[in-house]
Amino acid sequence: MSRLKRFSVAVPDDLLDQFDLYIDKEGFPNRSKVIVDLINKCIIGDSWQKKEEVAGTIVLVFDHHKQNLSRKLTEIQHDFYEIIISSQHVHFSHDTCMEIIVVKGRADKILSLAAKIKAEKGILHSEIVMTSTGEHLKKRK
């Protein structure tokens, strides 16, 4: 387990008041927990800028009736099979579907997959949610 280090931060009174309201609203036990979560978020975001192993989801909403789109999406996913863990297809309506693709691998490959999917005609919305594999977080426990 890593040793804990204390440090102080100077912030404007009104900002700290808003922060404390946020902590209460979200149910965090203390300021330290929130600060640790924010630092982890920064580090995870930085991991996505490098060629490190990361995890995430690609969420897309698309027009089910767009000609050949389902086939193209399947082909793209097969080109990236080594980083795709799972996918789920959801029917929103007669015309609209959502697909959730769970990924784990090098950040640059995941971002490439997301870009290829987003570029297809018929994709109504696409978003990537980034996270960590948790390996660097476990090392501190």
URSULCOR-V109918 format. One line per field, one symbol per residue. phi: phi as a letter, one per 40 degrees, with the letter a starting at -180 (. if undefined). A space follows every 50 residues. Layout:
phi=???
//
This chain:
phi=.cccbcabbcbcdcccccccccdcccgccacdcccccccdccccccdccb cccbbibbbbbaccccdgcdcccccccccbdcbccaabbbccacbbbbbb bcbaicdcccccdcccccccchccaaabbcabcgccccccc
//
